Amino acid sequence: MKREDLRPRWLRELERLAAHKTQIFLSGNIKDTVLYPVDEEQEQWTLGTLRDALFAAFRRIAGGYDLFAAYNLVDGMVFADAAEGGGMPRLFDEIVQAAQKSRPGGVAPQPSRPEDPLGHALQAVRQCLANRERACAFVLEYASQMLHGPTNLQLPERLSFLQLVKAAGESQMVPASADGRRGTAQNLLVVVSDRLTDLPAWVYLNNPFSGSVEIEPPRSLERRHYFELFLPGAQAGTPVIDLDELVDLTDNMSFRDLGGIRALARRPDLAAAGTKALVDCYKYGVNESEWDSLDWKRLEDAEQELAERVIGQDAAVAAVADVLRRARLHLSGAQHSSRTKPRGVLFFAGPTGVGKTELAKAVAQLVFGREEACIRFDMSEYSQSHSDQRLLGAPPGYVGYEEGGQLTNHVKSNPFCVLLFDEIEKAHPTILDKFLQILEDGRMTDGRGDTVYFSESIVIFTSNAGIYKLDPATGRPMLDPVEGVPVLNVDPEVDTDYPAVRQKVLEGVQSYFKHILGRPELLNRIGQNIVVFDFIRRRELQRILEHKVLKSIQQQVYDRWRLRIEFAPEAVADLMEIGGSDVASGGRGMGNLAELAVLNPVSRVLFRLLREQGDDALADRTMRIAHVRPAGEARGLRYDVDWVLS
């Protein structure tokens, strides 16, 4: 590999453009430290600011510039050789004075306002760039802040931008012979801003004199070179710090981040813990991953433990268990050679009330030992395009900027979690674009500029996409013209086996992302991790009724009133007769039925007994429910229970 290839890509692009452009706009990762060569042979490298790297480049370009400096509102004009008492400040004054004398009448132009240092500096820079004798290069730093942004420009700001445009058009090609080398150089102005769009588009669009360069985070070759130079022991191939793994785990990190890892590596306990522990400590502030402390036995029996909470979804449970084992083995994203993706990505698709949300909570309980590790976001609350500010934080200058985002704050405080994005199809389509970076890189930058890492999280989306037929024009479910209810794409009365349901739901999900949302790239990030849930059939409905719904009622009544409730088989049969045919409503429908047909009549009985006999009348007694039946005139709307208290 040539040493030339180790230079930052933006720096090589800058030197290429400097040969024929007079104005270059730099944006992106401008606040990061830069690793750059300091001599022509590039055998010596150093770390410095962006200004330092640009000054070093100006020494190399063509024959080398005679004068190069940087300007910002805090430091004013900073010359490359000022610290050594060099002649650049004097040369700058000479060029400006010569330009002023060459004007008609020899009258020097006045700055726009005496209190306008920027206007005065831009005028002087413009005069230097227009000279034909000495090669000059200038860096305008923090242009986003000093020029007040692209909209609603007042006259002074507009004049400043016009001076930039004029400077680009007037810049000259001049001889360059610094350090004894002869050549020619284009007088050059480099404008540095956080984002190119912070500047008015008319400054750089359709401007033949200008070019733009995006400064990206260091690529893998640059990160490897950094660690070889500055991380003791990494180049020795020790088993503790694996250089290849370290390069992969620091994807998209800045040089400042790498410096933080370098500082942590000086701690013997962290260096001995291994490469991933070192990076995790920097990212999350923890020395031990909750994944690495997860007992193998728990995942070996994952199917059984998950199936106890989610009944009738054997295929979904098996698919999730495989993802969890893969996550525990650090093999998530291994097919893409990625070490920074989330631990797992799952897309739960299927009818309502079949256990999608419950399975996400069960995963949190299984992996992290607490259901609270499942952080749920109801995506119906993010149906507006600006709702992304609630997730990621408002940008600087907007209300709530200092509070951060709901999603990023949660992950920053607890990276070991299950992130549940419920009913994802209800979110605004532009918000879905925010998930692309999370799924691909496992990271996100919030409104405050802090990087949040998702590589220890499990990301789960739930959706009803594919269950209903969609109107191509609106993307909303089609309604039956007679009954006014959504038209099913998957009908439990017709699609009586799981393979048929799975095929139809998969086709519906793919059609939704590709044709309704127009986001096939998001579907590609999810890949084959679409887990389709089946309808809960009658047999599973009875298991849910007996082992979850009625048991929950029994437990809560006993905890509050110390009254034991027993349900006779006939009472269970009555409930199944009333609601067992409602397969489409799933387990949630059975819970709604129990509220109407069991909780309401039992509450009436308990209320009367407690009012008549006192609060202790039910303690340590048993109520047996023999039957559940419609209540006379209110048949179908109100129910009674036949009960015996012993």
Number of C-alpha atoms within 10 A of each C-alpha: 6 6 10 11 11 20 20 21 16 15 17 15 14 23 16 12 17 24 16 17 21 25 30 22 22 24 23 16 18 21 15 18 20 25 23 24 21 18 13 11 9 13 9 10 15 14 15 14 15 19 20 18 19 24 21 18 22 25 20 16 19 21 20 26 27 22 24 25 24 21 21 18 15 7 8 12 17 18 20 22 15 12 8 7 10 12 14 19 18 10 15 21 13 13 20 19 16 15 20 18 13 11 11 8 8 12 11 15 13 11 16 15 11 9 9 11 15 21 21 18 19 19 21 20 27 24 20 32 28 24 20 15 14 24 27 30 26 26 26 24 21 18 23 19 14 16 19 15 15 18 10 9 14 9 8 15 18 16 14 20 20 14 17 21 19 14 25 24 19 16 24 22 21 20 21 23 18 18 11 9 11 13 14 19 26 24 32 31 28 22 22 23 24 20 16 21 13 17 21 16 13 12 14 20 11 9 14 13 17 23 20 21 18 18 18 17 19 24 17 17 14 20 25 21 17 21 20 15 13 14 20 13 17 19 16 11 11 10 12 15 24 17 22 13 12 23 22 16 19 23 19 18 17 20 20 13 17 23 16 14 21 20 12 17 23 12 11 9 12 18 18 14 15 16 21 22 19 25 24 19 16 19 20 19 13 14 16 15 16 16 18 13 11 15 11 12 8 13 18 13 11 21 19 16 18 25 17 12 16 23 20 22 21 15 14 23 22 16 16 23 20 14 19 21 17 16 21 20 12 14 16 23 18 11 7 9 11 17 23 23 26 23 27 25 26 21 23 26 27 26 28 20 19 27 26 26 21 13 21 29 23 23 25 21 18 18 23 19 13 14 17 13 21 24 19 18 18 13 20 15 12 20 17 14 12 13 18 22 21 19 21 23 26 22 16 12 8 11 10 15 18 14 14 22 21 16 20 25 17 16 21 17 11 15 25 23 24 29 25 23 21 21 19 24 21 16 21 20 19 16 20 15 14 15 17 19 15 21 23 17 19 23 23 20 15 22 23 16 12 12 15 23 23 26 24 24 24 25 24 24 24 22 21 19 26 27 24 20 18 22 12 12 7 9 14 13 19 18 16 11 9 6 8 9 11 16 17 17 19 24 17 19 9 9 16 14 13 15 12 13 24 21 13 17 27 19 12 22 23 17 17 21 19 15 13 18 16 12 17 14 13 20 18 13 16 18 12 11 17 22 22 27 24 27 29 25 20 16 11 18 26 20 14 23 21 15 14 18 20 19 16 13 16 17 14 13 16 18 11 9 17 18 22 20 22 17 18 14 12 13 20 19 14 17 20 19 10 17 18 21 12 17 22 20 18 23 28 17 19 24 19 15 19 18 15 16 25 22 18 15 19 19 12 11 14 16 12 11 14 14 10 10 10 10 12 11 16 20 13 12 14 16 16 17 21 17 18 22 18 15 15 11 8 9 11 13 11 15 19 21 21 13 18 12 12 10
